[in-house]
Amino acid sequence: MNTKTILFADNNLRFANVRREFLEEKGYKIITVTSPAEAKKMIDHQQLDLAIIDIRLIDDDDENDHSGIILAKESNPNVPKIILTGFPTWELVKEALGTQVDGLPFAVEFISKKEGPEALLSAVEWHLLNSDFRTNILNTFQAPNLMALPQHIECLSPEETSSRLYKSFEGTSEQLTRYRDQENSRASQYHVWGLRMAIGGMALILISVAFTLSKQLAPTNLSLISAVISEAASLLFFYQEKQAHKRVSSYIEQLNELNKLGNLLAVCDSLSVREDREEYKKKIISKLMNKWFGK
C-alpha cells in the first residue's frame, strides 16, 4: 500500500523529531512543524492522511494554551486529527476542556503524551489501518474515542465485555469480507483489461511489421505510438491488479486476526464453570488491552 503522510505539529522540536523517527521506522512519512501557522498551511494545502497536533503549540507552560484545539477546529476538516495532550486520562481531558471535546467534531482522537510512542502508534494504526474495526469497537462500547475506551470497558463485566467484543468482531469481519470480495473483483477486471491492452499493442506491432515487410505500407509514427500507448496502458492495469491483490492480502490478514480473537472467546464460552469463563475472559481482555493501548 502507499506510504501514509502524517503531519506532526509540536512546538518542542526535539520531542517532535523523536516521535518522527519512531513513526518513520514504522513506515510512515512524517512532516514536522513547530507553529500553528505552519501547521494550518500544511493541513489546508498539502495532501495529508493524518495530522497529529500538540494541544499547546505556543507555550507548554500555559494551562490556557489550547492553540492545538483552535488549529484543529479552523483547519481543513477533511484531514483527520489526533490531539496530543499532557492530561493522562480522558476524564481529565474533559474536565480541562469542557464542552470543547463533546462529540469530537474537530478530532478523531486524544492521546496523552505520557502514554509514550506505542500508544500514539496504536492510535495512528487504528485510524489509518483499522478504521472499520475502530469504528465498530467504539460504537459497540459507546465510547467517543480510543482514549476513553479503556474506562468504558473497565465498567463492564467480563461476560458483557466479551459479548460486545464478539459483536464487534463479527461486524468488522462482514465488512472486511465484503471489501476483500470487491478487491478480488477489481483485480480480475484489471487483469482482463491488461491482457486486452497487451494483446492489442502486440497486434498493432505485428500488423505494422507485416505490412512493412510486404512493402504494402511504410511504417508510420501513428501505429508505433498507438502500440506503445496500448502496452503502457496494459502495464498500468497490471500494476492496479497488483495493488488490488495487496489490499486483498491485507484484508485476509485482518480477517485471520479477528477469527483468532473470536475463536479465543468461543473457547472461553465452552467452559462449563462460570468462574473459569470469567477468569480466562479477563486474561484475554487484558491481553487485548495491552496490544491495543499498551496498558
C-alpha positions in Angstrom: 0.0 0.0 0.0 1.0 3.6 -0.4 3.0 5.3 2.3 0.8 7.4 4.6 1.8 11.0 5.1 1.3 12.4 8.6 1.8 16.0 9.8 3.3 16.2 13.3 2.8 19.6 14.9 4.6 20.3 18.2 6.5 23.4 19.4 9.0 21.1 21.1 11.1 20.2 18.1 13.2 17.7 20.0 10.1 15.8 21.1 8.7 16.0 17.5 11.9 14.6 16.0 11.9 11.7 18.4 8.3 10.8 17.5 9.1 11.4 13.8 11.9 8.9 13.8 9.8 6.4 15.7 6.9 6.7 13.2 9.2 6.7 10.2 10.6 3.4 11.4 7.1 2.0 11.2 6.8 3.0 7.6 5.1 6.4 7.7 6.2 9.6 6.0 6.3 12.3 8.7 6.4 16.1 8.2 7.2 18.1 11.4 6.2 21.8 12.0 6.5 23.8 15.2 3.9 26.6 14.9 0.1 26.9 14.4 0.6 29.0 11.3 2.9 26.4 9.7 0.6 23.6 10.6 -2.5 25.3 9.3 -0.8 26.0 6.0 0.2 22.3 5.6 -3.2 21.0 6.7 -5.1 23.3 4.3 -2.8 23.0 1.3 -1.0 19.6 1.4 -2.2 16.1 0.7 -2.2 14.5 4.2 -3.6 11.3 5.6 -3.5 12.4 9.2 -2.4 15.3 11.4 -1.0 14.8 15.0 -1.3 18.1 16.9 0.0 19.1 20.3 -2.7 20.7 22.4 -0.3 23.5 23.4 1.5 24.8 20.3 2.6 28.1 21.7 3.5 27.8 25.3 3.8 24.4 27.1 3.7 26.1 30.5 0.4 28.0 29.8 -2.6 26.0 31.0 -4.9 28.2 28.9 -3.0 27.5 25.7 -5.4 25.5 23.6 -3.9 26.6 20.3 -3.9 23.0 19.1 -7.6 22.8 19.6 -8.1 26.0 17.7 -6.0 24.8 14.9 -7.9 21.5 14.7 -11.2 23.4 14.5 -10.1 26.0 12.0 -8.1 23.9 9.6 -9.2 21.6 6.7 -11.9 19.4 8.2 -11.1 16.6 5.6 -7.8 15.9 7.3 -8.4 13.7 10.4 -6.6 14.9 13.5 -5.2 13.3 16.7 -4.7 15.7 19.6 -1.7 15.2 21.9 -2.3 16.3 25.4 -0.4 16.3 28.7 -3.5 15.0 30.5 -3.2 11.3 31.4 -6.8 10.3 31.3 -9.9 11.0 29.2 -11.8 12.3 32.3 -9.1 14.9 32.9 -9.2 16.0 29.2 -13.0 16.5 29.5 -12.6 18.4 32.8 -9.9 20.7 31.4 -11.6 21.4 28.0 -15.3 21.0 29.0 -17.8 21.1 26.1 -15.0 21.6 23.6 -14.5 17.9 23.3 -18.1 16.8 23.2 -18.7 14.8 20.1 -15.1 15.4 18.9 -16.1 17.2 15.6 -12.6 18.5 15.2 -10.5 15.5 16.2 -10.7 11.7 15.8 -8.6 11.0 18.9 -7.0 12.3 22.0 -3.7 10.7 23.2 -1.7 11.6 26.3 2.0 12.3 25.8 2.7 10.4 29.0 1.5 7.1 27.4 4.5 7.0 25.2 5.1 6.3 21.5 3.4 2.9 21.4 0.1 4.4 22.5 0.5 7.0 19.7 1.3 4.3 17.2 -1.8 2.4 18.3 -4.0 5.5 17.6 -2.4 6.1 14.2 -2.8 2.5 13.1 -6.3 2.2 14.5 -7.3 5.2 12.4 -5.3 4.6 9.2 -5.2 0.8 9.0 -8.2 -0.5 11.0 -10.8 2.3 10.6 -13.7 -0.1 10.3 -12.7 -2.1 13.3 -12.1 1.1 15.3 -15.5 2.5 14.4 -17.3 -0.8 15.3 -15.4 -1.1 18.6 -16.1 2.5 19.7 -19.8 2.2 18.7 -20.3 -1.1 20.4 -18.9 0.2 23.7 -20.4 3.7 23.2 -17.0 5.3 23.7 -16.3 8.7 22.0 -12.6 7.8 21.2 -9.8 5.4 21.8 -8.6 7.3 25.0 -12.0 6.8 26.6 -12.4 3.2 25.6 -10.5 1.5 28.5 -12.6 3.3 31.1 -15.8 2.2 29.3 -14.5 -1.4 29.2 -13.5 -1.4 32.9 -17.1 -0.5 33.9 -18.4 -3.8 32.3 -18.2 -7.4 33.5 -16.0 -9.8 31.6 -19.1 -11.5 30.1 -20.5 -8.2 28.8 -17.2 -7.1 27.5 -16.7 -10.4 25.8 -20.1 -10.3 24.2 -19.6 -6.8 22.9 -16.1 -7.6 21.5 -17.5 -10.6 19.7 -20.2 -8.5 18.2 -17.6 -6.0 17.0 -15.5 -8.8 15.5 -18.5 -10.2 13.6 -19.4 -6.8 12.2 -15.9 -6.0 11.1 -15.5 -9.4 9.6 -18.5 -8.9 7.4 -17.2 -5.6 6.3 -13.7 -6.9 5.6 -15.1 -9.9 3.7 -17.1 -7.5 1.5 -14.1 -5.3 0.8 -12.0 -8.4 0.1 -14.5 -9.7 -2.5 -14.7 -6.2 -4.1 -10.9 -6.0 -4.4 -10.8 -9.5 -5.9 -13.4 -8.5 -8.5 -11.4 -5.3 -9.3 -8.2 -7.4 -9.6 -9.9 -9.7 -12.1 -11.1 -6.7 -14.1 -7.7 -5.1 -14.2 -6.2 -8.4 -15.3 -8.6 -8.8 -18.2 -8.2 -5.2 -19.4 -4.4 -5.5 -19.0 -4.4 -8.6 -21.2 -6.6 -6.9 -23.8 -4.4 -3.9 -24.0 -1.2 -6.0 -24.2 -2.7 -8.2 -26.9 -3.9 -5.1 -28.8 -0.5 -3.5 -28.6 1.3 -6.6 -29.8 -1.3 -7.0 -32.6 -0.6 -3.4 -33.8 3.1 -4.0 -33.8 2.8 -7.3 -35.7 0.5 -5.8 -38.3 2.8 -2.9 -38.8 5.8 -5.1 -39.2 3.9 -7.5 -41.6 2.8 -4.6 -43.9 6.3 -3.1 -43.8 7.9 -6.4 -44.8 5.5 -6.9 -47.6 6.2 -3.4 -48.7 2.5 -2.6 -48.8 2.8 0.0 -46.1 5.5 2.3 -44.9 6.0 2.2 -41.1 4.2 5.2 -39.5 4.7 7.0 -36.2 1.0 6.8 -35.6 0.9 3.0 -35.5 4.0 2.8 -33.3 2.7 5.4 -30.9 -0.6 3.6 -30.7 1.2 0.3 -29.9 3.4 2.0 -27.2 0.3 3.6 -25.6 -1.5 0.3 -25.6 1.4 -1.5 -24.0 1.8 1.3 -21.4 -1.9 1.0 -20.6 -1.6 -2.7 -20.1 1.3 -2.2 -17.6 -0.9 0.3 -15.7 -3.7 -2.2 -15.5 -1.4 -4.9 -14.3 0.0 -2.5 -11.7 -3.5 -1.8 -10.5 -4.1 -5.5 -10.3 -1.0 -6.0 -8.2 -2.2 -3.2 -5.8 -5.6 -4.8 -5.6 -4.1 -8.1 -4.6 -2.1 -6.4 -1.9 -5.3 -5.0 -0.5 -6.8 -8.4 -0.6 -3.9 -9.8 1.3 -4.2 -7.1 3.9 -8.0 -7.8 4.4 -7.2 -11.5 4.7 -4.6 -10.8 7.4 -7.1 -8.7 9.3 -9.8 -11.4 8.9 -7.4 -14.1 10.2 -6.6 -11.9 13.3 -10.3 -11.3 14.0 -11.0 -15.0 13.6 -8.3 -15.9 16.1 -9.7 -13.5 18.7 -13.2 -14.7 18.1 -12.1 -18.3 18.5 -10.4 -17.5 21.8 -13.7 -16.0 23.1 -15.6 -19.0 21.8 -13.3 -21.4 23.7 -14.0 -19.4 26.9 -17.7 -19.8 26.3 -17.3 -23.5 26.0 -16.0 -23.8 29.6 -18.7 -25.2 31.9 -17.6 -23.5 35.1 -18.6 -19.8 35.2 -15.6 -18.8 37.3 -13.3 -20.3 34.7 -15.1 -18.5 31.9 -14.7 -15.2 33.6 -11.1 -15.8 34.6 -10.0 -16.6 31.1 -12.0 -13.8 29.5 -10.3 -11.4 31.9 -6.9 -12.7 30.7 -7.9 -12.3 27.0 -9.3 -8.8 27.6 -6.1 -7.9 29.4 -4.0 -9.1 26.5 -6.1 -7.1 24.0 -5.8 -4.0 26.2 -2.0 -4.4 26.2 -2.0 -4.9 22.4 -4.3 -2.1 21.5 -3.5 0.5 24.1 -0.2 -0.6 25.7 -2.0 -0.8 29.1 
